[in-house]
Amino acid sequence: MFVKFSAAVNAAGRRPVLPGVVRDRRAVQRENGDLMIAKRTIVAVACAGAAVAVMSGCSQAPEAPAAAPDAAATGASGTAPTLGTRETALGTVLTDGDGFTLYRFDEDTADLVRCVGQCAEIWPPTPGAPLPHPDAVLPGTVGTTTRPDGVEQATYDGHPLYRFAKDTAPGLTSGDGVKGTWHVVTVDAAHG
C-alpha cells in the first residue's frame, strides 16, 4: 500500500508517521526555536546598527568631506552673513540676518569643526565672514573658521555658528539643549 504523504491525514487530523521518517518533536521544537532566535538576533543587530548610525551623525567626522552649503544657505547674492540679536525667553540670543537663532556645538573648537555630514543637514552652518548688524551690540569677537570641506564658517567668541533646521520661524530656540551639546549663543552686554 502506498500512501501519499501530503494528502494522507488520519481521523485526528494528523499526518501519519511514515516508515523511515521519524522526527522527534523536541528536535523540531529546537530547530524552530533556533530559527526564531536567529531571526531575533538579526533584527536586534540591524536596529542597533541603525541607532548607532543616527546617533553618530553629530559627533563623528565623515570619511569623505561634506558638500558645500547651497546658495540658499549663503544667500542668493553670496553676501556675508549678518549677525544680530533678539530677546527670547532664554535671554538675548545671537541671530542671523533673517532673525533665526544661532547655536554652538560643545564638541566644536575654534580650530576643529565636528558637525559635518548628516549633522550639518540638521544644523546648517553659518557660512562666510559675518558682519554685525548696524543696530546690534555684539560685545564678543566675530570671526571665522575653516570647515573640513574648506568652506569658511562664521564664529562668535571662537564658537562656529549654526542654525537649527527645526526652528521654522525667526526667534524660535527649540534647538537649545539638544543632546546636551547644542546651545543658543547668548549675547551678554556685560561680556568681557
C-alpha positions as CSV (number, residue, x, y, z in Angstrom):
1,M,0.0,0.0,0.0
2,F,1.3,3.4,-1.0
3,V,0.3,6.4,1.0
4,K,0.6,9.9,-0.5
5,F,2.2,11.8,2.4
6,S,0.8,15.2,1.6
7,A,-2.7,14.0,1.3
8,A,-2.9,11.4,4.0
9,V,-4.4,12.6,7.2
10,N,-5.8,10.4,9.9
11,A,-9.0,10.9,11.8
12,A,-7.2,13.0,14.5
13,G,-6.2,15.5,11.8
14,R,-2.5,14.5,11.9
15,R,-0.3,13.2,9.2
16,P,0.7,9.6,9.7
17,V,4.3,8.7,10.5
18,L,5.8,7.0,7.5
19,P,8.3,4.2,7.8
20,G,11.8,5.6,7.8
21,V,10.6,9.2,8.6
22,V,10.9,9.5,12.4
23,R,11.0,13.0,13.8
24,D,11.4,13.8,17.4
25,R,9.1,16.6,18.5
26,R,11.8,18.0,20.7
27,A,14.2,18.2,17.7
28,V,11.6,20.1,15.7
29,Q,10.9,22.5,18.6
30,R,14.7,23.1,19.0
31,E,15.0,23.8,15.2
32,N,12.1,26.2,15.3
33,G,13.4,27.8,18.5
34,D,16.9,28.2,17.0
35,L,15.4,29.8,13.9
36,M,13.4,32.2,16.0
37,I,16.5,33.2,18.0
38,A,18.4,33.7,14.8
39,K,15.7,36.0,13.4
40,R,15.5,38.0,16.6
41,T,19.3,38.4,16.6
42,I,19.4,39.6,13.1
43,V,16.6,42.2,13.8
44,A,18.3,43.3,17.0
45,V,21.7,43.8,15.3
46,A,20.0,45.7,12.4
47,C,18.2,48.0,14.9
48,A,21.4,48.6,16.9
49,G,23.3,49.4,13.7
50,A,20.6,51.9,12.6
51,A,20.6,53.5,16.1
52,V,24.4,53.9,16.1
53,A,24.3,55.5,12.6
54,V,21.6,58.0,13.7
55,M,23.3,58.9,17.0
56,S,26.7,59.3,15.5
57,G,25.6,61.9,12.9
58,C,26.6,64.8,15.2
59,S,29.7,63.5,16.8
60,Q,32.0,62.0,14.2
61,A,33.7,63.4,11.2
62,P,32.7,61.7,7.9
63,E,35.2,59.7,5.8
64,A,34.5,62.0,2.9
65,P,34.2,65.8,3.0
66,A,30.6,67.1,3.3
67,A,29.1,69.1,0.4
68,A,29.5,72.8,0.4
69,P,26.4,74.8,1.5
70,D,24.0,75.7,-1.3
71,A,23.1,79.2,-2.4
72,A,20.0,79.2,-0.1
73,A,22.3,78.8,2.9
74,T,24.7,81.5,1.9
75,G,22.1,83.9,0.4
76,A,21.4,84.1,-3.3
77,S,23.8,87.0,-3.7
78,G,26.7,85.3,-1.9
79,T,26.9,88.2,0.6
80,A,28.5,87.8,4.1
81,P,26.1,86.8,6.8
82,T,24.7,89.5,9.1
83,L,24.6,88.9,12.8
84,G,22.1,90.5,15.1
85,T,20.4,89.9,18.4
86,R,16.9,89.0,19.6
87,E,15.2,88.9,23.0
88,T,13.9,85.4,23.9
89,A,12.8,83.5,27.0
90,L,16.5,82.4,27.2
91,G,17.8,86.0,27.2
92,T,19.4,88.0,24.3
93,V,20.5,85.5,21.7
94,L,22.6,85.8,18.6
95,T,20.7,85.7,15.3
96,D,21.5,85.6,11.6
97,G,20.3,88.2,9.1
98,D,16.9,86.5,8.8
99,G,16.3,86.6,12.6
100,F,16.9,82.9,13.1
101,T,18.6,81.9,16.4
102,L,22.2,80.8,16.1
103,Y,23.7,77.9,18.1
104,R,27.0,76.5,19.1
105,F,28.1,72.8,19.4
106,D,30.0,71.8,22.6
107,E,32.2,69.3,20.6
108,D,33.5,72.1,18.2
109,T,36.6,74.1,19.0
110,A,37.9,77.3,17.3
111,D,40.2,75.1,15.2
112,L,38.1,71.9,14.7
113,V,34.5,71.7,13.3
114,R,33.0,68.4,14.2
115,C,29.4,68.9,12.9
116,V,29.7,67.7,9.3
117,G,27.7,65.3,7.1
118,Q,24.3,64.4,8.4
119,C,24.9,66.6,11.4
120,A,25.3,69.7,9.1
121,E,21.9,68.9,7.5
122,I,20.2,69.2,10.8
123,W,22.4,72.0,12.0
124,P,23.3,74.1,8.9
125,P,26.5,76.1,9.4
126,T,26.5,79.8,9.0
127,P,28.9,80.3,6.1
128,G,31.3,83.2,5.4
129,A,32.8,86.1,7.3
130,P,30.0,87.6,9.4
131,L,29.2,91.3,9.7
132,P,27.4,92.7,12.8
133,H,24.0,94.3,12.0
134,P,24.4,98.1,12.5
135,D,21.8,98.1,15.3
136,A,23.3,95.0,17.1
137,V,25.6,95.4,20.1
138,L,28.0,92.4,20.0
139,P,30.5,92.5,22.8
140,G,32.1,89.2,21.7
141,T,34.5,88.6,18.9
142,V,33.2,87.9,15.4
143,G,35.3,85.8,13.2
144,T,35.6,82.7,11.0
145,T,37.0,79.1,11.0
146,T,37.6,76.7,8.1
147,R,35.4,73.6,7.9
148,P,36.9,70.2,6.9
149,D,35.4,70.7,3.4
150,G,37.3,74.0,3.1
151,V,34.3,76.3,3.4
152,E,34.7,79.3,5.8
153,Q,32.2,79.3,8.7
154,A,31.2,82.2,10.9
155,T,32.2,82.2,14.6
156,Y,31.3,84.2,17.7
157,D,33.8,84.1,20.5
158,G,35.6,81.2,18.7
159,H,32.4,79.1,18.5
160,P,31.3,78.0,15.0
161,L,27.7,79.2,14.4
162,Y,24.8,77.1,13.2
163,R,21.0,77.3,12.6
164,F,18.7,74.5,13.7
165,A,16.6,73.1,10.9
166,K,13.6,72.6,13.2
167,D,13.5,76.3,14.0
168,T,10.8,77.1,11.4
169,A,10.4,80.8,12.2
170,P,12.7,83.6,13.5
171,G,13.0,83.8,17.3
172,L,12.5,80.1,18.0
173,T,15.0,78.5,20.3
174,S,13.9,74.8,20.0
175,G,17.5,73.6,19.5
176,D,18.8,74.7,22.9
177,G,19.8,71.7,24.9
178,V,19.5,69.1,22.2
179,K,21.6,66.1,23.2
180,G,23.0,68.3,26.0
181,T,25.6,69.6,23.5
182,W,23.7,72.3,21.5
183,H,23.1,75.7,23.0
184,V,21.8,79.1,21.8
185,V,24.6,81.7,21.6
186,T,23.7,84.3,24.2
187,V,24.9,87.8,24.0
188,D,25.6,89.4,27.4
189,A,26.0,93.2,27.4
190,A,28.5,92.8,30.3
191,H,30.5,90.4,28.2
192,G,34.3,90.7,28.6
